[in-house]
């Protein structure tokens, strides 16, 4: 069977589908948290730990597999990640205790994290500059479908087979993607025969990423934005169902409507990038939308007036901002790291997932069932911090110009590049 060509729409669709693995694994279970908790005999808030451990595994996966993909190639490592998602997703379906479920969710997240980091690295392998920003946007656009439909699918699946059926469906979907990727996906970065595969080389590559002001700045921007986004994602069912009293079916529709903003933002980013709008301007617009929506939600929460018909549209504006910022910030972080895109992508994914897990934990710990402040306050803190980092660190570093001499010297010494 022929492999997909780099500029084909089918490749972007496949990469986008692979990105959705994590979103489906988190969002499908949101409406049935209470059902999961009751089945395992734990409190509903404790069941929310299934999301935190998934994100922790998602953060570990890139750290382990990112450097391996730089030396062994993207495709085999991606297939390993898919296989982990399938196997541990199936085991999660048969969990008889919360502890067992948490273990399988953690390992499932590790596999999903490996897939995520490799999709981002493959786009960087195949494209550069403005074209890369467009492709990143289109991958995010395809991946944005999952948050829209996942909660509704989760409700439908749970209605027929309970929460365990959700994990069975996830494993089946992962198996389909594994087969398609094995048959149609080509290698984007062939292993270098002279590459040094040592701990020193891996550690040195990570050091380069953390010492580069532009890349590190963008990593923090992406992470804080994800913390803002996931504070809403993880707390939305608590607020909309538990606090505002909407039904599970209505919740799925409301969640889908706000998540649609990610697709709108990604599509807007792709179209404007093609028309020559700079990444700096797009990021500034996106961050403005994110901060404005988060701060407004906090103000409305403190005022004691946050009806559903206000919460959802304001959140939608923020989601549009996230859809604009992410592809541009991701490519901005990867642009100086062509030779170690796997490591750089691993840092992006790991740091953002750790931040998301922390934001989710803060929401779970602070939510008291009487106000949405735990959710909106966490969103505002993360959004404001992201804007400050971009303004104070990233833009000044970009204006000073590229800083690649130290990175290239190390890469030559370790034979990572010729």
C-alpha positions as CSV (number, residue, x, y, z in Angstrom):
1,X,0.0,0.0,0.0
2,X,1.3,3.5,-0.9
3,X,2.5,5.8,1.8
4,X,1.0,9.2,2.3
5,X,2.7,12.1,0.6
6,X,3.9,15.0,2.8
7,X,1.7,17.6,1.2
8,X,-1.4,15.4,1.0
9,X,-4.6,16.3,2.9
10,X,-4.8,12.6,3.9
11,X,-1.5,12.9,5.9
12,X,-2.8,16.0,7.8
13,X,-6.0,14.2,8.5
14,X,-4.1,11.1,9.8
15,X,-1.9,13.3,12.0
16,X,-4.9,15.2,13.3
17,X,-6.6,11.9,14.1
18,X,-3.6,10.7,16.0
19,X,-3.6,13.9,18.0
20,X,-7.3,13.3,19.0
21,X,-6.3,10.2,21.0
22,X,-5.6,12.2,24.1
23,X,-8.7,14.4,23.8
24,X,-11.0,11.4,23.4
25,X,-9.3,9.6,26.3
26,X,-10.0,12.6,28.6
27,X,-13.2,14.2,27.3
28,X,-15.3,11.0,26.7
29,X,-15.3,10.3,30.4
30,X,-16.2,13.8,31.7
31,X,-20.0,13.3,31.8
32,X,-19.7,9.9,33.6
33,X,-17.4,10.8,36.4
34,X,-20.1,10.2,39.0
35,X,-21.0,6.9,37.5
36,X,-17.4,5.8,37.5
37,X,-17.0,6.8,41.1
38,X,-20.1,5.0,42.2
39,X,-19.1,1.8,40.4
40,X,-15.7,1.8,42.1
41,X,-17.0,2.9,45.5
42,X,-15.2,6.2,45.7
43,X,-16.1,9.9,46.0
44,X,-16.8,11.8,42.7
45,X,-13.9,14.2,43.4
46,X,-11.6,11.2,43.8
47,X,-12.6,9.8,40.4
48,X,-11.3,13.1,38.8
49,X,-7.8,11.7,39.6
50,X,-8.2,9.6,36.5
51,X,-7.6,12.7,34.5
52,X,-4.7,13.9,36.6
53,X,-2.8,10.6,36.3
54,X,-3.5,10.4,32.5
55,X,-2.0,13.9,32.1
56,X,1.0,12.8,34.3
57,X,1.6,9.8,32.0
58,X,1.1,12.1,29.0
59,X,3.9,14.3,30.3
60,X,6.2,11.3,30.9
61,X,5.7,9.8,27.4
62,X,7.4,12.6,25.5
63,X,10.4,12.7,27.9
64,X,11.0,9.0,27.3
65,X,10.2,8.8,23.6
66,X,11.1,12.2,22.2
67,X,14.9,11.6,22.3
68,X,14.5,8.0,21.0
69,X,12.6,9.4,18.0
70,X,15.5,11.7,17.1
71,X,17.9,8.8,16.8
72,X,15.6,5.9,15.9
73,X,13.1,7.7,13.7
74,X,9.5,8.9,14.3
75,X,7.5,6.1,12.8
76,X,8.5,3.1,15.0
77,X,8.2,5.1,18.2
78,X,4.8,6.4,17.2
79,X,3.6,2.9,16.6
80,X,4.8,1.9,20.1
81,X,2.9,4.7,21.6
82,X,-0.3,3.7,19.7
83,X,0.2,0.1,20.9
84,X,0.5,1.2,24.5
85,X,-2.7,3.3,24.2
86,X,-4.6,0.2,22.9
87,X,-3.3,-2.3,25.4
88,X,-3.7,-0.2,28.6
89,X,-7.0,1.2,27.4
90,X,-8.4,-2.3,27.1
91,X,-7.0,-3.2,30.6
92,X,-8.7,0.0,32.0
93,X,-12.0,-1.3,30.9
94,X,-11.6,-4.3,33.2
95,X,-10.4,-2.4,36.3
96,X,-12.0,-3.6,39.5
97,X,-10.6,-0.8,41.7
98,X,-9.7,2.9,41.5
99,X,-6.0,2.1,42.0
100,X,-5.9,-0.3,39.1
101,X,-7.7,2.2,36.9
102,X,-5.2,4.9,37.8
103,X,-2.3,2.7,36.9
104,X,-3.7,1.8,33.5
105,X,-4.7,5.4,32.9
106,X,-1.2,6.5,33.6
107,X,0.3,4.0,31.2
108,X,-2.4,4.8,28.6
109,X,-1.4,8.5,28.9
110,X,2.2,7.6,28.4
111,X,1.4,6.1,25.1
112,X,-0.8,9.0,24.0
113,X,2.0,11.4,25.0
114,X,4.5,9.6,22.8
115,X,2.0,9.9,19.8
116,X,1.4,13.5,20.5
117,X,5.0,14.5,20.6
118,X,5.8,12.6,17.4
119,X,3.0,14.2,15.4
120,X,4.3,17.7,16.3
121,X,7.9,16.6,15.5
122,X,6.8,15.2,12.2
123,X,5.2,18.4,11.1
124,X,8.5,20.2,12.0
125,X,10.5,17.6,10.0
126,X,8.4,18.0,6.9
127,X,7.7,21.8,6.8
128,X,9.4,25.0,7.9
129,X,8.5,28.7,8.4
130,X,5.0,29.9,7.5
131,X,4.1,26.7,5.8
132,X,4.8,24.8,9.0
133,X,2.5,27.2,10.9
134,X,-0.2,26.5,8.4
135,X,0.2,22.8,8.7
136,X,0.3,22.9,12.5
137,X,-2.9,24.9,12.4
138,X,-4.6,22.3,10.1
139,X,-3.5,19.4,12.4
140,X,-4.9,21.3,15.3
141,X,-8.1,21.9,13.3
142,X,-8.5,18.2,12.6
143,X,-7.7,17.5,16.3
144,X,-10.2,20.0,17.4
145,X,-13.1,17.7,16.4
146,X,-12.5,15.5,19.4
147,X,-13.4,17.9,22.2
148,X,-16.6,18.8,20.3
149,X,-17.9,15.3,19.9
150,X,-16.2,13.3,22.7
151,X,-18.5,14.1,25.6
152,X,-21.6,13.3,23.5
153,X,-20.0,10.0,22.3
154,X,-19.1,9.2,25.9
155,X,-22.7,9.7,27.1
156,X,-24.0,7.5,24.2
157,X,-21.4,4.8,24.8
158,X,-22.0,4.8,28.6
159,X,-25.8,4.5,28.0
160,X,-25.2,1.2,26.3
161,X,-22.3,-0.3,28.2
162,X,-21.5,1.9,31.2
163,X,-18.2,3.7,31.8
164,X,-16.2,0.6,31.1
165,X,-17.4,0.6,27.5
166,X,-15.8,3.9,27.0
167,X,-12.4,2.4,27.5
168,X,-13.2,-0.4,25.1
169,X,-14.2,2.1,22.4
170,X,-11.0,4.0,23.0
171,X,-8.9,0.9,22.7
172,X,-10.7,0.0,19.5
173,X,-10.2,3.4,18.0
174,X,-6.5,3.3,18.9
175,X,-6.2,-0.1,17.1
176,X,-7.7,1.4,13.9
177,X,-5.2,4.3,14.0
178,X,-2.4,1.9,14.7
179,X,-3.2,-0.2,11.6
180,X,-3.6,2.9,9.4
181,X,-0.4,4.4,10.6
182,X,1.5,1.1,10.2
183,X,0.3,0.8,6.6
184,X,0.3,4.4,5.3
185,X,2.6,6.6,7.5
186,X,6.1,7.1,6.2
187,X,9.2,8.0,8.2
188,X,9.7,11.8,8.3
189,X,13.2,11.9,9.9
190,X,15.4,8.9,9.0
191,X,17.7,7.8,11.8
192,X,21.2,9.3,11.4
193,X,23.8,6.5,11.3
194,X,26.4,8.6,13.1
195,X,24.1,9.9,15.8
196,X,25.3,9.4,19.3
197,X,22.7,7.6,21.4
198,X,24.0,8.3,24.8
199,X,22.5,9.7,28.0
200,X,24.9,12.7,27.7
201,X,23.5,13.5,24.3
202,X,19.9,13.3,25.5
203,X,20.6,15.4,28.6
204,X,22.6,17.9,26.5
205,X,19.7,18.2,24.0
206,X,17.3,18.9,26.8
207,X,19.7,21.5,28.2
208,X,19.8,23.2,24.8
209,X,16.0,23.5,24.8
210,X,15.9,24.9,28.4
211,X,18.7,27.4,27.7
212,X,17.2,28.8,24.5
213,X,15.2,31.9,25.5
214,X,12.8,31.8,22.6
215,X,12.1,28.1,22.8
216,X,11.8,28.1,26.5
217,X,9.6,31.1,26.5
218,X,7.2,29.6,24.1
219,X,7.2,26.3,26.1
220,X,6.0,28.3,29.1
221,X,3.4,30.2,27.1
222,X,2.0,27.0,25.7
223,X,2.0,25.3,29.1
224,X,0.2,28.2,30.9
225,X,-2.4,28.4,28.1
226,X,-3.0,24.7,28.4
227,X,-3.4,25.1,32.2
228,X,-6.1,27.7,31.5
229,X,-7.8,25.5,28.9
230,X,-7.7,22.4,31.1
231,X,-8.9,24.2,34.2
232,X,-12.1,24.7,32.2
233,X,-12.2,21.2,30.6
234,X,-11.7,19.4,33.9
235,X,-14.0,21.6,35.9
236,X,-16.7,22.2,33.3
237,X,-18.8,19.2,34.4
238,X,-18.5,20.2,38.0
239,X,-19.8,23.7,37.2
240,X,-22.3,23.0,34.5
241,X,-23.8,19.8,35.8
242,X,-23.1,20.1,39.5
243,X,-23.5,23.8,40.1
244,X,-25.7,25.1,37.3
245,X,-27.9,22.0,37.1
246,X,-27.7,21.2,33.3
247,X,-28.4,17.6,32.2
248,X,-25.6,15.3,31.0
249,X,-26.9,15.5,27.4
250,X,-27.1,19.3,27.5
251,X,-23.6,19.4,29.0
252,X,-22.3,17.5,26.0
253,X,-23.8,20.0,23.6
254,X,-22.5,23.0,25.7
255,X,-19.0,21.5,25.9
256,X,-19.1,20.9,22.1
257,X,-20.1,24.5,21.4
258,X,-17.2,25.9,23.4
259,X,-14.7,23.4,22.0
260,X,-15.8,24.4,18.5
261,X,-13.8,27.6,19.3
262,X,-10.6,25.6,19.0
263,X,-11.4,24.7,15.4
264,X,-12.5,28.3,14.6
265,X,-9.2,29.6,16.0
266,X,-7.0,27.0,14.2
267,X,-8.8,27.7,10.9
268,X,-8.4,31.4,11.4
269,X,-4.7,31.0,12.1
270,X,-4.2,28.9,9.0
271,X,-6.0,31.3,6.7
272,X,-4.3,34.4,8.1
273,X,-0.9,32.8,8.1
274,X,-1.4,32.0,4.4
275,X,-2.2,35.6,3.8
276,X,1.1,36.7,5.4
277,X,-0.1,37.8,8.9
278,X,2.9,37.5,11.2
279,X,2.9,34.9,14.0
280,X,3.6,37.7,16.5
281,X,0.4,39.5,15.6
282,X,-1.7,36.3,15.7
283,X,-0.3,35.3,19.1
284,X,-1.0,38.8,20.5
285,X,-4.6,38.6,19.2
286,X,-5.1,35.1,20.6
287,X,-3.6,35.9,24.0
288,X,-5.8,39.0,24.2
289,X,-8.9,36.9,23.7
290,X,-7.8,34.3,26.3
291,X,-7.0,36.8,29.0
292,X,-10.1,38.9,28.3
293,X,-12.4,35.9,28.6
294,X,-10.7,34.5,31.7
295,X,-10.7,37.7,33.6
296,X,-14.3,38.4,32.7
297,X,-15.3,35.0,34.0
298,X,-13.6,35.7,37.3
299,X,-15.3,39.1,37.6
300,X,-18.7,37.5,36.9
301,X,-18.0,34.7,39.4
302,X,-17.1,37.2,42.1
303,X,-20.3,39.2,41.3
304,X,-22.3,36.0,41.9
305,X,-23.8,36.1,38.4
306,X,-22.6,33.4,36.0
307,X,-25.6,31.9,34.1
308,X,-25.0,29.3,31.5
309,X,-25.9,31.6,28.6
310,X,-23.1,33.9,29.7
311,X,-20.5,31.3,30.7
312,X,-20.5,29.4,27.5
313,X,-20.1,32.3,25.0
314,X,-17.4,33.9,27.0
315,X,-15.5,30.6,27.2
316,X,-16.0,30.2,23.5
317,X,-14.0,33.4,22.9
318,X,-11.2,32.1,25.0
319,X,-11.2,28.8,23.1
320,X,-10.9,30.7,19.8
321,X,-7.8,32.4,21.2
322,X,-6.3,29.0,22.2
323,X,-6.8,27.8,18.7
324,X,-4.9,30.7,17.3
325,X,-2.1,30.7,19.8
326,X,-1.1,27.1,19.9
327,X,0.0,26.3,16.4
328,X,2.0,29.6,16.1
329,X,3.6,29.2,19.5
330,X,4.4,25.5,18.9
331,X,6.2,26.3,15.6
332,X,7.9,29.3,17.3
333,X,9.4,26.9,19.9
334,X,10.4,24.3,17.3
335,X,11.9,26.6,14.7
336,X,15.3,26.9,16.3
337,X,15.5,23.2,17.1
338,X,15.4,21.5,13.7
339,X,18.0,18.8,14.6
340,X,16.4,17.9,17.9
341,X,12.7,18.5,17.1
342,X,11.8,15.3,19.0
343,X,13.4,16.5,22.2
344,X,12.0,20.1,21.8
345,X,8.5,18.7,21.1
346,X,8.9,16.4,24.2
347,X,9.6,19.4,26.4
348,X,6.6,21.3,25.0
349,X,4.2,18.3,25.6
350,X,5.6,17.3,29.0
351,X,5.6,20.8,30.5
352,X,2.1,21.6,29.2
353,X,0.8,18.3,30.5
354,X,2.3,18.8,33.9
355,X,0.8,22.2,34.0
356,X,-2.6,20.8,32.9
357,X,-2.4,18.2,35.6
358,X,-1.6,20.8,38.2
359,X,-4.4,23.0,37.1
360,X,-6.8,20.1,37.1
361,X,-5.7,19.2,40.7
362,X,-6.1,22.7,41.9
363,X,-9.6,22.8,40.5
364,X,-10.5,19.5,42.1
365,X,-9.0,20.5,45.4
366,X,-10.6,24.0,45.6
367,X,-14.0,23.3,44.1
368,X,-16.6,23.5,46.9
369,X,-19.8,23.0,45.0
370,X,-21.1,26.6,45.7
371,X,-19.1,28.7,43.3
372,X,-17.1,28.4,40.1
373,X,-14.2,30.4,41.4
374,X,-11.9,27.4,41.5
375,X,-12.3,27.0,37.8
376,X,-12.4,30.6,36.7
377,X,-9.7,31.8,39.1
378,X,-7.3,29.1,37.8
379,X,-8.1,30.1,34.3
380,X,-7.3,33.7,34.9
381,X,-4.0,33.1,36.7
382,X,-2.7,30.8,33.9
383,X,-3.9,33.2,31.1
384,X,-2.4,36.3,32.6
385,X,0.9,34.5,33.3
386,X,1.0,33.3,29.7
387,X,0.6,36.8,28.3
388,X,3.2,38.2,30.7
389,X,5.8,35.6,29.7
390,X,5.2,36.2,26.0
391,X,5.4,40.0,26.4
392,X,8.4,40.0,28.8
393,X,10.5,37.1,27.6
394,X,9.6,35.8,24.1
395,X,9.1,38.9,22.1
396,X,12.3,40.6,23.4
397,X,14.3,37.4,22.7
398,X,12.9,37.2,19.1
399,X,13.8,40.8,18.5
400,X,17.4,40.1,19.5
401,X,17.6,37.5,16.7
402,X,18.5,33.8,16.6
403,X,20.8,32.3,19.2
404,X,21.8,29.0,17.7
405,X,25.7,28.9,17.9
406,X,25.9,27.2,21.2
407,X,23.2,24.7,20.2
408,X,24.9,23.8,16.9
409,X,28.3,23.5,18.7
410,X,26.9,20.9,21.1
411,X,25.1,19.1,18.3
412,X,28.3,18.8,16.3
413,X,30.2,17.5,19.3
414,X,27.7,14.8,19.9
415,X,27.3,13.9,16.2
416,X,23.6,14.7,16.3
417,X,24.1,16.8,13.2
418,X,26.8,16.4,10.6
